[in-house]
Each structure stands twice: as structure tokens, then as C-alpha cells.
Amino acid sequence: MRPQEMRPSEEVAMGALLALIIEDEYLIASDVANGLKERGFESACVASERAAAAWLDDHRPALAIIDIQLLDGQRGVAAARLKEAGVPFVVHSGYDPEFQSPIFHGAPYVPKPAPIPDLVELASRLVGHRAEQ
């Protein structure tokens, strides 16, 4: 299954926050989704700017984790839409955001490779979310 084929459950569990993972590497997307699930999040994964735009037409996530280089390039369109909607996002990429589109400047940045628990903890802090113990 490609990342863009992974979908959130039809009904997000009561109290669960929805996270959007924009990542074109399946194993990374899967690891991030599993890490978020352990923290009580539901997640959806897409692998391109085009897929992210289509998903965002119908959904509003609580947060997003974004790779800069996607299947269809690195334009930053999804990041711009998220920023405009007030959705916090973490840049998780091998590309330093300071040398990319200005939309990525100033966003929390976790360089690849990174321990998934560290990435998920940062994302959780952005929305003040803690998994139930």
C-alpha cells in the first residue's frame, strides 16, 4: 500500500486528534503513523502535494508532519494551506527548510533520520496533546 492510499478511519475515535503525514517514503510514513497512534492520534498519509491538496479540501487536521521533497516536487503548497488554516506542522526532511521555500522557515524542524518518538513528542507538544496513560 502506497502512503497516499492510507486513510484515517471513517470515524475518528472520540477525543483522538487527526494528524496529516505528508511523506513520500512509505516506511517513514508508516513509522510516523504508528508512533502517532501510540500517542492517541488518528492519522492520514499522503505522498504528494496534489494528494495533500485533495485531502485538505475535505479535512482539517489538528497537526501535520511534512517532508519537503515529495513525489511531485517541493513547492510548499500544502504547508501554505496548513499555515493559512492555522494548523501547526513539523518539517521532517533531509532538506534544511531555511534553504527551501519561505513557507517552511521558522517551522519546527526535525532532520532525517530522526528517532520517531522524538518527532512524535514534538508534534504532540504543538497541540498540547498527551496520550492517556
Order of alpha helices (4+ residues) and beta strands (2+ residues): beta-alpha-beta-alpha-beta-alpha-beta-beta-alpha
